[in-house]
Every structure is written in structure tokens, then in C-alpha cells.
Amino acid sequence: MNILITGCNGQLGSEMQLLSRQNPHHKYFLTDIIIPEGLNASVLDITSKKDVDDFVQKNQIDCIVNCAAFTAVDKAEDEVEMCRRLNSEAPGILAEAVGKRGGCMIQISTDYVFDGTSHVPYVEDSPTCPNSVYGSTKLDGEKAVMDVCKNYMIVRTAWLYSTFGNNFVKTMIRLGKEKTSLGVIFDQIGTPTYARDLAVAIMTAIDKGIVPGVYHFSNEGVISWYDFTKAIHRLAGITSCSVKPLHTSEYPTPAARPHFSVLDKTKIKQTYGIEIPYWEDSLRECISKLI
């Protein structure tokens, strides 16, 4: 197949890039809004229907993996229109273009489509109730994809990190080396996701054939941001920084965060026959590449 990977310079897009080089069965087209020198990729404005239609037709794209998004959760509260264009409109534009060719669309979504008030892991058909601009626009993006492309795969994930880009793991390592003490929220519970593991799952789904539907993916296990930070410092060998637990109320942010965002992964494991690594094993692998 001819596979288009949008947002190729982001965390997930970069991991998809690496895996694409190891998978000669398909031809990959990498796009983003800005392309680093030396990267064999194209600039593509995914909010432009004409640009997307032209690119998909010209390159006979059979599958799109949309890794592009407006992910600055707090900034989204002020930049609503840009967030809407990237998270709500663009997925529909991409899905419609590839759907016309009978192709498949893989849309990456988020745990923020839920309000985080549950006490049991969210399954795919749990009622959605976003309480932020980011979550609302991502949910609208899901609906836009489903409306125009029959062969779709929505993948909701959470707490994404990798060796690429800016993320929580890198920030905690940096702060742990710079500070003697650090406060981290302990009353928000979820599961980290190593972008490499998510990329592997997406590639597996492509190779086995997309079974249309909504899926959840994160690493296995449950943890708080506080416990995650303690593990990051332990695995990175950081001993000079004392990490203190904070209530969410002690660290107010413009956008509300889900207090509970554990995702049930049963569906994606059974449908595609994949095994998902435990969060600490994946964190150890990522940190070994960073230090």
C-alpha cells in the first residue's frame, strides 16, 4: 500500500518514520507543516481540502495515519479556532480524500474525550464527555472521520512520551537534574504510553488489515503522575531531587485534566492479537535511549 503519515515530526510520527524504514512491504509518504533539512518528506497543509485531495490522488494513497494534531492542551483554551481546524476539520478532510479511493484512515485520538470521573477503565463505547477545548475538538475529529470514511480506525491514547519532541518524561529528567525539589500531581490517575509501542500496534493493524472501529491503546498498568515521576527519576539515576505529591487544586491550569483516564485495551488486543508492554518496562527502554 501507499501510506501517508501526517505529522511525521511529532512523537508518534517520528516513531512511525523509524518503523517504516523496517517495513519494506509498503511505500510511505511523510508530511508535516515544517520539514527538517535532509528528511525525505513533503510539506502538506492538512486543513486545505484542495492540497489534501491533490496529494492523495497524485500519490495514490491507500491509507492515512494522521499523527498531526494541536496538542497544547492549555493553549487550546485560547486558540480555539486553530485547534478546531487541526483537530476537528483536518481529520475529516483526510478521511474523505482517502475514503474516495476506498482506502483506510487511522485517526489518533485521546483520553480527553472523557471527563475523567469514572472509577473503572474506559471502554470504547463509554459515554464521552470532554471538558476542555482540546478534548472537544478531538472528539469532533473522531466523528468527522467516521462520517466520511467506512474503513476507519480511531485510536485513543493517553500520556504519550518518546525519545522525540517535548514530553513529560524529558521534562522530569531535566527538572530532576536542575532542582533539589519538585511537586507533582498525585490525584490524576492513568497510564503512560510509549509512542514506540503505539506505532508498533498501528503497523500491526495495517499489516493484518483494518477492522473498522474505535480502539483504546496505552501501556499496561495504572499510575499517578507523581508515581510516574518517581519511576522516571529512579530509572534515570536521579537521586538529588525530592519529589513531593501535589493535589490538582495546588497546580491550577487553564484546561481541566481528567482525574481518571485509564483505558481498557481488551478490544485492540483481541482484534489484532497484540501484546502490550507494562508501562515501566517501556519507560526503562525509552530512558535507556535518552541517557
Contacts in CASP RR format, 6 or more apart in sequence:
PFRMAT RR
TARGET T0000
AUTHOR 0000-0000-0000
METHOD contacts of the structure
MODEL  1
MNILITGCNGQLGSEMQLLSRQNPHHKYFLTDIIIPEGLNASVLDITSKK
DVDDFVQKNQIDCIVNCAAFTAVDKAEDEVEMCRRLNSEAPGILAEAVGK
RGGCMIQISTDYVFDGTSHVPYVEDSPTCPNSVYGSTKLDGEKAVMDVCK
NYMIVRTAWLYSTFGNNFVKTMIRLGKEKTSLGVIFDQIGTPTYARDLAV
AIMTAIDKGIVPGVYHFSNEGVISWYDFTKAIHRLAGITSCSVKPLHTSE
YPTPAARPHFSVLDKTKIKQTYGIEIPYWEDSLRECISKLI
1 26 0 8 1.000
1 27 0 8 1.000
1 62 0 8 1.000
1 63 0 8 1.000
1 206 0 8 1.000
2 26 0 8 1.000
2 27 0 8 1.000
2 29 0 8 1.000
2 59 0 8 1.000
2 60 0 8 1.000
2 61 0 8 1.000
2 62 0 8 1.000
2 63 0 8 1.000
3 20 0 8 1.000
3 26 0 8 1.000
3 27 0 8 1.000
3 28 0 8 1.000
3 29 0 8 1.000
3 61 0 8 1.000
3 62 0 8 1.000
3 63 0 8 1.000
3 64 0 8 1.000
3 65 0 8 1.000
3 206 0 8 1.000
4 28 0 8 1.000
4 29 0 8 1.000
4 31 0 8 1.000
4 55 0 8 1.000
4 56 0 8 1.000
4 59 0 8 1.000
4 61 0 8 1.000
4 63 0 8 1.000
4 64 0 8 1.000
4 65 0 8 1.000
4 94 0 8 1.000
4 98 0 8 1.000
5 13 0 8 1.000
5 16 0 8 1.000
5 17 0 8 1.000
5 20 0 8 1.000
5 28 0 8 1.000
5 29 0 8 1.000
5 30 0 8 1.000
5 31 0 8 1.000
5 64 0 8 1.000
5 65 0 8 1.000
5 67 0 8 1.000
6 31 0 8 1.000
6 32 0 8 1.000
6 44 0 8 1.000
6 46 0 8 1.000
6 64 0 8 1.000
6 65 0 8 1.000
6 66 0 8 1.000
6 67 0 8 1.000
6 68 0 8 1.000
6 94 0 8 1.000
7 13 0 8 1.000
7 31 0 8 1.000
7 32 0 8 1.000
7 33 0 8 1.000
7 66 0 8 1.000
7 67 0 8 1.000
7 68 0 8 1.000
8 14 0 8 1.000
8 16 0 8 1.000
8 17 0 8 1.000
8 30 0 8 1.000
8 31 0 8 1.000
8 32 0 8 1.000
8 39 0 8 1.000
8 41 0 8 1.000
8 67 0 8 1.000
9 32 0 8 1.000
9 34 0 8 1.000
9 35 0 8 1.000
9 36 0 8 1.000
9 39 0 8 1.000
10 32 0 8 1.000
10 67 0 8 1.000
10 164 0 8 1.000
10 165 0 8 1.000
11 160 0 8 1.000
11 161 0 8 1.000
11 162 0 8 1.000
11 164 0 8 1.000
11 165 0 8 1.000
11 167 0 8 1.000
11 195 0 8 1.000
12 67 0 8 1.000
12 108 0 8 1.000
12 160 0 8 1.000
12 162 0 8 1.000
12 195 0 8 1.000
12 198 0 8 1.000
12 199 0 8 1.000
13 65 0 8 1.000
13 67 0 8 1.000
13 164 0 8 1.000
13 195 0 8 1.000
13 199 0 8 1.000
14 162 0 8 1.000
14 164 0 8 1.000
14 165 0 8 1.000
14 195 0 8 1.000
15 162 0 8 1.000
15 164 0 8 1.000
15 195 0 8 1.000
15 196 0 8 1.000
15 198 0 8 1.000
15 199 0 8 1.000
16 65 0 8 1.000
16 67 0 8 1.000
16 199 0 8 1.000
16 202 0 8 1.000
16 203 0 8 1.000
17 30 0 8 1.000
18 196 0 8 1.000
18 199 0 8 1.000
19 199 0 8 1.000
19 200 0 8 1.000
19 203 0 8 1.000
20 26 0 8 1.000
20 28 0 8 1.000
20 30 0 8 1.000
23 203 0 8 1.000
23 207 0 8 1.000
25 207 0 8 1.000
26 206 0 8 1.000
29 41 0 8 1.000
29 42 0 8 1.000
29 55 0 8 1.000
29 59 0 8 1.000
29 61 0 8 1.000
30 39 0 8 1.000
30 40 0 8 1.000
30 41 0 8 1.000
30 42 0 8 1.000
31 41 0 8 1.000
31 42 0 8 1.000
31 43 0 8 1.000
31 44 0 8 1.000
31 46 0 8 1.000
31 55 0 8 1.000
32 41 0 8 1.000
32 43 0 8 1.000
32 44 0 8 1.000
32 68 0 8 1.000
33 43 0 8 1.000
33 44 0 8 1.000
33 45 0 8 1.000
33 68 0 8 1.000
34 43 0 8 1.000
35 41 0 8 1.000
35 42 0 8 1.000
35 43 0 8 1.000
42 55 0 8 1.000
44 51 0 8 1.000
44 52 0 8 1.000
44 55 0 8 1.000
45 51 0 8 1.000
45 52 0 8 1.000
46 52 0 8 1.000
46 66 0 8 1.000
46 68 0 8 1.000
46 86 0 8 1.000
46 90 0 8 1.000
46 93 0 8 1.000
46 94 0 8 1.000
47 85 0 8 1.000
47 86 0 8 1.000
47 89 0 8 1.000
47 90 0 8 1.000
47 93 0 8 1.000
48 93 0 8 1.000
49 93 0 8 1.000
49 96 0 8 1.000
49 97 0 8 1.000
52 93 0 8 1.000
52 94 0 8 1.000
52 97 0 8 1.000
53 97 0 8 1.000
55 61 0 8 1.000
55 97 0 8 1.000
56 64 0 8 1.000
56 94 0 8 1.000
56 97 0 8 1.000
56 98 0 8 1.000
56 100 0 8 1.000
56 101 0 8 1.000
57 97 0 8 1.000
57 101 0 8 1.000
60 101 0 8 1.000
61 97 0 8 1.000
61 98 0 8 1.000
61 101 0 8 1.000
61 103 0 8 1.000
62 98 0 8 1.000
62 101 0 8 1.000
62 102 0 8 1.000
62 103 0 8 1.000
62 104 0 8 1.000
63 98 0 8 1.000
63 103 0 8 1.000
63 104 0 8 1.000
63 105 0 8 1.000
63 106 0 8 1.000
63 206 0 8 1.000
63 210 0 8 1.000
64 94 0 8 1.000
64 95 0 8 1.000
64 97 0 8 1.000
64 98 0 8 1.000
64 104 0 8 1.000
64 105 0 8 1.000
64 106 0 8 1.000
65 106 0 8 1.000
65 108 0 8 1.000
65 202 0 8 1.000
65 206 0 8 1.000
66 90 0 8 1.000
66 91 0 8 1.000
66 94 0 8 1.000
66 105 0 8 1.000
66 106 0 8 1.000
66 107 0 8 1.000
66 108 0 8 1.000
67 108 0 8 1.000
68 86 0 8 1.000
68 90 0 8 1.000
69 86 0 8 1.000
69 87 0 8 1.000
69 108 0 8 1.000
69 138 0 8 1.000
70 76 0 8 1.000
70 79 0 8 1.000
70 82 0 8 1.000
70 83 0 8 1.000
70 86 0 8 1.000
70 87 0 8 1.000
70 134 0 8 1.000
70 137 0 8 1.000
71 134 0 8 1.000
72 79 0 8 1.000
73 112 0 8 1.000
73 132 0 8 1.000
73 134 0 8 1.000
73 253 0 8 1.000
73 255 0 8 1.000
73 257 0 8 1.000
74 253 0 8 1.000
74 254 0 8 1.000
74 255 0 8 1.000
76 83 0 8 1.000
76 132 0 8 1.000
76 133 0 8 1.000
76 134 0 8 1.000
76 137 0 8 1.000
76 255 0 8 1.000
77 132 0 8 1.000
77 133 0 8 1.000
77 254 0 8 1.000
77 255 0 8 1.000
78 254 0 8 1.000
80 133 0 8 1.000
83 133 0 8 1.000
83 134 0 8 1.000
83 137 0 8 1.000
84 137 0 8 1.000
84 140 0 8 1.000
86 137 0 8 1.000
87 134 0 8 1.000
87 135 0 8 1.000
87 137 0 8 1.000
87 138 0 8 1.000
87 140 0 8 1.000
87 141 0 8 1.000
88 137 0 8 1.000
88 138 0 8 1.000
88 140 0 8 1.000
88 141 0 8 1.000
88 144 0 8 1.000
89 141 0 8 1.000
89 144 0 8 1.000
91 105 0 8 1.000
91 107 0 8 1.000
91 141 0 8 1.000
91 142 0 8 1.000
91 144 0 8 1.000
91 145 0 8 1.000
92 141 0 8 1.000
92 144 0 8 1.000
92 145 0 8 1.000
92 147 0 8 1.000
92 148 0 8 1.000
92 149 0 8 1.000
94 105 0 8 1.000
94 145 0 8 1.000
95 105 0 8 1.000
95 107 0 8 1.000
95 144 0 8 1.000
95 145 0 8 1.000
95 148 0 8 1.000
95 149 0 8 1.000
95 152 0 8 1.000
96 148 0 8 1.000
96 149 0 8 1.000
98 104 0 8 1.000
98 105 0 8 1.000
98 149 0 8 1.000
99 105 0 8 1.000
99 148 0 8 1.000
99 149 0 8 1.000
99 150 0 8 1.000
99 151 0 8 1.000
102 150 0 8 1.000
102 151 0 8 1.000
103 149 0 8 1.000
103 151 0 8 1.000
104 149 0 8 1.000
104 151 0 8 1.000
104 152 0 8 1.000
104 153 0 8 1.000
104 206 0 8 1.000
104 209 0 8 1.000
104 210 0 8 1.000
105 145 0 8 1.000
105 149 0 8 1.000
105 151 0 8 1.000
105 152 0 8 1.000
105 153 0 8 1.000
106 152 0 8 1.000
106 153 0 8 1.000
106 155 0 8 1.000
106 202 0 8 1.000
106 205 0 8 1.000
106 206 0 8 1.000
106 210 0 8 1.000
107 141 0 8 1.000
107 142 0 8 1.000
107 145 0 8 1.000
107 152 0 8 1.000
107 153 0 8 1.000
107 154 0 8 1.000
107 155 0 8 1.000
108 155 0 8 1.000
108 157 0 8 1.000
109 138 0 8 1.000
109 139 0 8 1.000
109 141 0 8 1.000
109 142 0 8 1.000
109 154 0 8 1.000
109 155 0 8 1.000
109 156 0 8 1.000
109 157 0 8 1.000
110 134 0 8 1.000
110 135 0 8 1.000
110 138 0 8 1.000
110 156 0 8 1.000
110 157 0 8 1.000
110 158 0 8 1.000
111 122 0 8 1.000
111 156 0 8 1.000
111 157 0 8 1.000
111 158 0 8 1.000
111 159 0 8 1.000
111 190 0 8 1.000
111 218 0 8 1.000
111 258 0 8 1.000
111 261 0 8 1.000
111 263 0 8 1.000
112 130 0 8 1.000
112 132 0 8 1.000
112 134 0 8 1.000
112 135 0 8 1.000
112 138 0 8 1.000
112 258 0 8 1.000
112 261 0 8 1.000
113 128 0 8 1.000
113 129 0 8 1.000
113 130 0 8 1.000
113 135 0 8 1.000
113 138 0 8 1.000
113 139 0 8 1.000
113 142 0 8 1.000
113 156 0 8 1.000
114 122 0 8 1.000
114 126 0 8 1.000
114 128 0 8 1.000
114 129 0 8 1.000
114 130 0 8 1.000
114 258 0 8 1.000
114 261 0 8 1.000
115 129 0 8 1.000
115 130 0 8 1.000
115 131 0 8 1.000
115 258 0 8 1.000
116 258 0 8 1.000
116 259 0 8 1.000
116 260 0 8 1.000
116 261 0 8 1.000
117 129 0 8 1.000
117 259 0 8 1.000
117 260 0 8 1.000
118 126 0 8 1.000
118 260 0 8 1.000
119 260 0 8 1.000
120 262 0 8 1.000
121 262 0 8 1.000
121 263 0 8 1.000
121 264 0 8 1.000
122 216 0 8 1.000
122 261 0 8 1.000
122 262 0 8 1.000
122 263 0 8 1.000
122 264 0 8 1.000
123 216 0 8 1.000
123 264 0 8 1.000
123 266 0 8 1.000
123 267 0 8 1.000
124 156 0 8 1.000
124 213 0 8 1.000
124 214 0 8 1.000
124 215 0 8 1.000
124 216 0 8 1.000
124 264 0 8 1.000
124 267 0 8 1.000
125 214 0 8 1.000
128 139 0 8 1.000
130 136 0 8 1.000
130 138 0 8 1.000
130 139 0 8 1.000
131 256 0 8 1.000
132 255 0 8 1.000
132 256 0 8 1.000
132 257 0 8 1.000
133 255 0 8 1.000
134 255 0 8 1.000
142 154 0 8 1.000
142 214 0 8 1.000
145 152 0 8 1.000
145 154 0 8 1.000
146 152 0 8 1.000
146 154 0 8 1.000
150 212 0 8 1.000
151 210 0 8 1.000
151 212 0 8 1.000
152 210 0 8 1.000
152 212 0 8 1.000
152 213 0 8 1.000
153 205 0 8 1.000
153 210 0 8 1.000
153 211 0 8 1.000
153 212 0 8 1.000
153 213 0 8 1.000
153 215 0 8 1.000
154 213 0 8 1.000
154 214 0 8 1.000
154 215 0 8 1.000
155 198 0 8 1.000
155 201 0 8 1.000
155 202 0 8 1.000
155 215 0 8 1.000
155 216 0 8 1.000
155 217 0 8 1.000
155 268 0 8 1.000
156 214 0 8 1.000
156 215 0 8 1.000
156 216 0 8 1.000
156 217 0 8 1.000
156 263 0 8 1.000
157 193 0 8 1.000
157 198 0 8 1.000
157 216 0 8 1.000
157 217 0 8 1.000
157 218 0 8 1.000
157 263 0 8 1.000
158 190 0 8 1.000
158 191 0 8 1.000
158 192 0 8 1.000
158 193 0 8 1.000
158 218 0 8 1.000
158 261 0 8 1.000
158 263 0 8 1.000
159 168 0 8 1.000
159 190 0 8 1.000
159 191 0 8 1.000
159 192 0 8 1.000
159 193 0 8 1.000
159 218 0 8 1.000
159 228 0 8 1.000
159 261 0 8 1.000
160 167 0 8 1.000
160 192 0 8 1.000
160 193 0 8 1.000
160 195 0 8 1.000
160 198 0 8 1.000
161 167 0 8 1.000
161 168 0 8 1.000
161 169 0 8 1.000
161 170 0 8 1.000
161 192 0 8 1.000
161 193 0 8 1.000
161 194 0 8 1.000
161 195 0 8 1.000
161 286 0 8 1.000
162 194 0 8 1.000
162 195 0 8 1.000
162 196 0 8 1.000
162 286 0 8 1.000
163 286 0 8 1.000
163 289 0 8 1.000
163 290 0 8 1.000
164 195 0 8 1.000
168 192 0 8 1.000
168 225 0 8 1.000
168 228 0 8 1.000
169 192 0 8 1.000
169 232 0 8 1.000
169 283 0 8 1.000
169 286 0 8 1.000
169 287 0 8 1.000
169 290 0 8 1.000
170 290 0 8 1.000
172 182 0 8 1.000
172 184 0 8 1.000
172 228 0 8 1.000
172 229 0 8 1.000
172 232 0 8 1.000
172 233 0 8 1.000
173 232 0 8 1.000
173 233 0 8 1.000
173 236 0 8 1.000
173 238 0 8 1.000
173 287 0 8 1.000
173 290 0 8 1.000
173 291 0 8 1.000
175 182 0 8 1.000
175 241 0 8 1.000
176 182 0 8 1.000
176 233 0 8 1.000
176 238 0 8 1.000
176 240 0 8 1.000
176 241 0 8 1.000
177 238 0 8 1.000
177 240 0 8 1.000
177 241 0 8 1.000
179 241 0 8 1.000
180 240 0 8 1.000
180 241 0 8 1.000
180 242 0 8 1.000
181 241 0 8 1.000
181 242 0 8 1.000
181 243 0 8 1.000
181 244 0 8 1.000
182 229 0 8 1.000
182 241 0 8 1.000
182 242 0 8 1.000
182 243 0 8 1.000
182 244 0 8 1.000
183 226 0 8 1.000
183 243 0 8 1.000
183 244 0 8 1.000
183 245 0 8 1.000
183 246 0 8 1.000
183 251 0 8 1.000
184 225 0 8 1.000
184 226 0 8 1.000
184 229 0 8 1.000
184 243 0 8 1.000
184 244 0 8 1.000
184 245 0 8 1.000
184 246 0 8 1.000
185 224 0 8 1.000
185 225 0 8 1.000
185 226 0 8 1.000
185 245 0 8 1.000
185 246 0 8 1.000
185 247 0 8 1.000
185 248 0 8 1.000
185 250 0 8 1.000
185 251 0 8 1.000
186 224 0 8 1.000
186 225 0 8 1.000
186 226 0 8 1.000
186 227 0 8 1.000
186 245 0 8 1.000
186 246 0 8 1.000
186 247 0 8 1.000
187 224 0 8 1.000
187 247 0 8 1.000
187 248 0 8 1.000
187 259 0 8 1.000
188 224 0 8 1.000
188 225 0 8 1.000
188 248 0 8 1.000
188 257 0 8 1.000
188 258 0 8 1.000
188 259 0 8 1.000
188 260 0 8 1.000
188 261 0 8 1.000
189 222 0 8 1.000
189 223 0 8 1.000
189 224 0 8 1.000
189 259 0 8 1.000
189 260 0 8 1.000
189 261 0 8 1.000
189 262 0 8 1.000
190 218 0 8 1.000
190 222 0 8 1.000
190 223 0 8 1.000
190 224 0 8 1.000
190 260 0 8 1.000
190 261 0 8 1.000
190 262 0 8 1.000
191 218 0 8 1.000
191 219 0 8 1.000
191 220 0 8 1.000
191 221 0 8 1.000
191 222 0 8 1.000
191 223 0 8 1.000
191 261 0 8 1.000
191 262 0 8 1.000
191 263 0 8 1.000
191 279 0 8 1.000
192 218 0 8 1.000
192 219 0 8 1.000
192 223 0 8 1.000
192 228 0 8 1.000
192 279 0 8 1.000
192 282 0 8 1.000
192 283 0 8 1.000
193 217 0 8 1.000
193 218 0 8 1.000
193 219 0 8 1.000
194 219 0 8 1.000
194 277 0 8 1.000
194 279 0 8 1.000
194 282 0 8 1.000
194 283 0 8 1.000
194 285 0 8 1.000
194 286 0 8 1.000
196 282 0 8 1.000
196 285 0 8 1.000
196 286 0 8 1.000
197 219 0 8 1.000
197 276 0 8 1.000
197 277 0 8 1.000
197 282 0 8 1.000
198 217 0 8 1.000
200 274 0 8 1.000
201 217 0 8 1.000
201 268 0 8 1.000
201 272 0 8 1.000
201 274 0 8 1.000
201 276 0 8 1.000
204 272 0 8 1.000
204 273 0 8 1.000
204 274 0 8 1.000
205 211 0 8 1.000
205 268 0 8 1.000
205 272 0 8 1.000
208 272 0 8 1.000
211 271 0 8 1.000
211 272 0 8 1.000
215 267 0 8 1.000
215 268 0 8 1.000
215 271 0 8 1.000
216 263 0 8 1.000
216 264 0 8 1.000
216 265 0 8 1.000
216 267 0 8 1.000
216 268 0 8 1.000
217 263 0 8 1.000
217 265 0 8 1.000
217 268 0 8 1.000
217 276 0 8 1.000
218 262 0 8 1.000
218 263 0 8 1.000
218 265 0 8 1.000
218 276 0 8 1.000
218 279 0 8 1.000
219 276 0 8 1.000
219 277 0 8 1.000
219 278 0 8 1.000
219 279 0 8 1.000
219 282 0 8 1.000
220 265 0 8 1.000
220 276 0 8 1.000
220 277 0 8 1.000
220 278 0 8 1.000
220 279 0 8 1.000
221 262 0 8 1.000
221 278 0 8 1.000
221 279 0 8 1.000
222 262 0 8 1.000
223 231 0 8 1.000
223 279 0 8 1.000
226 243 0 8 1.000
226 245 0 8 1.000
226 246 0 8 1.000
228 283 0 8 1.000
229 243 0 8 1.000
230 243 0 8 1.000
231 280 0 8 1.000
231 283 0 8 1.000
232 238 0 8 1.000
232 283 0 8 1.000
232 287 0 8 1.000
233 239 0 8 1.000
233 241 0 8 1.000
233 243 0 8 1.000
235 280 0 8 1.000
235 283 0 8 1.000
235 284 0 8 1.000
235 287 0 8 1.000
236 287 0 8 1.000
236 290 0 8 1.000
236 291 0 8 1.000
237 291 0 8 1.000
248 257 0 8 1.000
248 259 0 8 1.000
265 276 0 8 1.000
268 274 0 8 1.000
269 275 0 8 1.000
269 276 0 8 1.000
END
